[in-house]
Amino acid sequence: MKDIKKDILWRVYLVYLGILFFGIIIIGKVVYIQFYEGNALIKKARQQELKYFNIEAVRGNICASDGSLLATSVPVFEIRMDVSSNLISDEFFNEKVDSLAYCLSKLFKNKSKKEYLSDLKNARKKGNRYFRLKRKVKYEQLKELRNFPILRLGKYRGVLIVIPKTIRKMPFKELAKRTIGYENKKENLFVGLEGAYSEYLEGKKGKQLRQRICNGDWKPIQDENEIEPQNGKDIITTIDINIQDVAENALLEHLKEHKAFQGCAILMEVETGYIKAIANLQYDSSDNKYKESYNYAFAENVEPGSTFKLASMIAVIEDKKVNLSDTIDTGDGWIVYYNRTMRDAHKTRDGKITCREAFEKSSNVGVSMIIWDAYKKNPEKFVEHLYDMSLNKPLGIEFQGEGHPFIKHPKDKKIWYGTTLPWMSVGYEISLTPLQILTFYNAVANGGKMIKPMFVKEIWQTGKIIKTFKPVVINKSICSKRTIDTVQSLLEGVVERGTAKSLNNSIYKIAGKTGTAQIANKNKGYSEFYNASFVGYFPADDPKYSCIVVVNKPSGGKYYGSSVAAPVFKEIADKVYATQLDIHQQNEEEQGEIYIPLVTAGNQSDLQKFYQTFDFPIDTLSSTAEWVVTSRNNNSVKFGKRRIKPEIVPNVYGMSAKDAIYILENLGMRTKLRGKGIVKNQSVKAGNKVRKGTEITLNLSTI
């Protein structure tokens, strides 16, 4: 018995000593943690439970030249709720949740009351302390939300969690969309103005402390930020929103009419290089409409065709290799260089034309003969002239993706052939972007000084100018003053006598060049498609604006630059001229004439009252017909009879909507109007037989 007792005591003592030993170890560890590891563990715990998050700054605005918003950041709020907060009793939650569900359903209209009620109760049951009510909420909705049951108790007891955010909006939607661009840091995409001027627009991020809660979510500790973000700066562009609208609409209508794939139109201020309008439209077969999806104007290199003949003429005139009155024989309108045949679109008279006519009539054979005779023994000199005009260098605009000019050099034997010189002289085997071509023509309009295109003129912060961008000179003089004067007369001649004489009906002078270039089909020669273009400037006697229009792959039957691109140029130029009074005044002073506006056609009695009201002289020998067309006769208005035949659809072009409707409906037709202003075209062609009740659509325009 005694031995058994000893054995039990021994075991008890052993267990006691073991427990004592482990107790001492635990106490020692507690002391060690408290005095040695405590601070590090507390810091680690806080790092796991608390974290600073970046708060994005409000991005700056992109504005048109007059301050109109092109792109802006609109505030929105992500709304969450701490559904399981212990500040809300179960009794109170159950009493008010039905009303809250009803209010949420009525405000957002994305779920029924029943769905909201189910979601809120399930979130409460699961202990969700970061339940999302809505991702994007407007400020007006937020104000209403704060008065809802449960949420109206305040930011602490109401457990409403508001996370401010912004979304980017373009008030004018598609207008200049590709030029305005976008920024996507996740995909490393920086497009247009948004990407090029991001350092000014994005501002400085703030900091907000958040705590980890259930489901791995992070809840803000308080509504206020630890460090407030600094809003981005505003950029003031050179874009004129009214001219931009005209450019896009004019381009769109002609792309539709000629069933083209894509096109662009750019308007530049001659002296400053300011881009006043830039439109890029491309056909999207999935939506069956044209969109601003690709910046064709400065990103895509194209063979310019005949618009490049200006550079060829500058080179040969600068070297005094030719006089414009010299005669060349283009024969039947074709010539062979090394077994390769070059042709003109049309033969000119008997083939004997002057050098001036070769340019104005856009003779490929004539211009190539001029350049071939001048440089066949020394093609390097011709190419060096092109380099001296900075045609081989990119413009260095701030946007990413500018196409690099491609100008061959004879030293590169891999790509220089016997036929390269003549084909290069007429705009083939080279490539430039439309913006680069325009910049070159703008230099000619600017007396030889080449200016870098500018899209942004100022940076603003809180309503004050903090930075101004001045015009940048790319090339002080692309050639001599004598040569500039000569080629300016050539460009005026194109409009007065040459391929663009359809533009020679304006009250202001236009100078420019048409281009019709076949599109290369990679290594398989040339396709059946063309690039139609017109580039020039106005008023030609004192250039203020230069403009280029390029229409890619027109397939509606017409493809020449004179019939496809030039009309777009004219619409844009007319709008600019109509809205820039300083151009009018200058032209009138120089010409010493009275400027008489013409109302193209209408009722003679109404037109007489109009002109007499403003004291404009009327030619007394004019027609006395009821319906007339107008023209200028020296410094007076002349009326000509417009024939209106019974049962024949009349031409109502140029008439007011009132007069056109009066005539057409008296003939028994039904009229439908589109737009405002005077009649620009009609859906039923003039000369057709009138069918009673036929609907005719009249497209109106203010220019």
HELIX and SHEET records of a PDB file:
HELIX    1   1 LYS A    2  TYR A   32  1                                  31    
HELIX    2   2 ILE A   33  GLU A   37  3                                   5    
HELIX    3   3 GLY A   38  GLU A   49  1                                  12    
HELIX    4   4 ASP A   90  PHE A  108  1                                  19    
HELIX    5   5 LYS A  113  LYS A  126  1                                  14    
HELIX    6   6 TYR A  139  LEU A  145  1                                   7    
HELIX    7   7 LEU A  151  LEU A  153  5                                   3    
HELIX    8   8 LYS A  177  ILE A  180  1                                   4    
HELIX    9   9 GLY A  192  ALA A  196  1                                   5    
HELIX   10  10 SER A  198  LEU A  201  1                                   4    
HELIX   11  11 CYS A  214  GLY A  216  5                                   3    
HELIX   12  12 ILE A  241  GLU A  257  1                                  17    
HELIX   13  13 TYR A  296  ALA A  299  1                                   4    
HELIX   14  14 GLY A  305  PHE A  308  5                                   4    
HELIX   15  15 LYS A  309  GLU A  318  1                                  10    
HELIX   16  16 CYS A  355  GLU A  360  1                                   6    
HELIX   17  17 ASN A  364  TYR A  375  1                                  12    
HELIX   18  18 PRO A  379  ASP A  388  1                                  10    
HELIX   19  19 THR A  420  SER A  425  1                                   6    
HELIX   20  20 PRO A  434  ALA A  445  1                                  12    
HELIX   21  21 LYS A  481  GLU A  496  1                                  16    
HELIX   22  22 LYS A  501  LEU A  503  5                                   3    
HELIX   23  23 GLY A  561  VAL A  564  1                                   4    
HELIX   24  24 ALA A  566  THR A  579  1                                  14    
HELIX   25  25 LEU A  581  GLN A  591  1                                  11    
HELIX   26  26 GLN A  604  THR A  613  1                                  10    
HELIX   27  27 ALA A  657  ASN A  666  1                                  10    
SHEET    1   A 3 LEU A  50  ILE A  55  0                                        
SHEET    2   A 3 GLY A 206  ARG A 212 -1                                        
SHEET    3   A 3 TRP A 218  PRO A 220 -1                                        
SHEET    1   B 6 PHE A 131  VAL A 137  0                                        
SHEET    2   B 6 LEU A  69  MET A  81 -1                                        
SHEET    3   B 6 ILE A  62  CYS A  63 -1                                        
SHEET    4   B 6 ASP A 234  THR A 237  1                                        
SHEET    5   B 6 VAL A 456  GLN A 461 -1                                        
SHEET    6   B 6 LYS A 464  THR A 468 -1                                        
SHEET    1   C 3 PHE A 131  VAL A 137  0                                        
SHEET    2   C 3 LEU A  69  MET A  81 -1                                        
SHEET    3   C 3 LEU A 160  LYS A 169 -1                                        
SHEET    1   D 2 TYR A 182  ASN A 184  0                                        
SHEET    2   D 2 LEU A 189  VAL A 191 -1                                        
SHEET    1   E 6 LYS A 289  LYS A 291  0                                        
SHEET    2   E 6 ILE A 275  ASP A 284 -1                                        
SHEET    3   E 6 GLN A 262  GLU A 269 -1                                        
SHEET    4   E 6 TYR A 545  ASN A 552 -1                                        
SHEET    5   E 6 TYR A 526  PHE A 538 -1                                        
SHEET    6   E 6 ALA A 511  ALA A 520 -1                                        
SHEET    1   F 2 THR A 327  ASP A 329  0                                        
SHEET    2   F 2 LYS A 352  THR A 354 -1                                        
SHEET    1   G 2 TRP A 334  TYR A 337  0                                        
SHEET    2   G 2 ARG A 340  ARG A 343 -1                                        
SHEET    1   H 2 MET A 450  ILE A 451  0                                        
SHEET    2   H 2 VAL A 473  ASN A 475 -1                                        
SHEET    1   I 3 ALA A 601  ASN A 603  0                                        
SHEET    2   I 3 TRP A 627  ASN A 633 -1                                        
SHEET    3   I 3 SER A 636  LYS A 641 -1                                        
SHEET    1   J 3 ARG A 670  ARG A 674  0                                        
SHEET    2   J 3 GLU A 695  SER A 701  1                                        
SHEET    3   J 3 ILE A 678  GLN A 682 -1                                        
END                                                                             
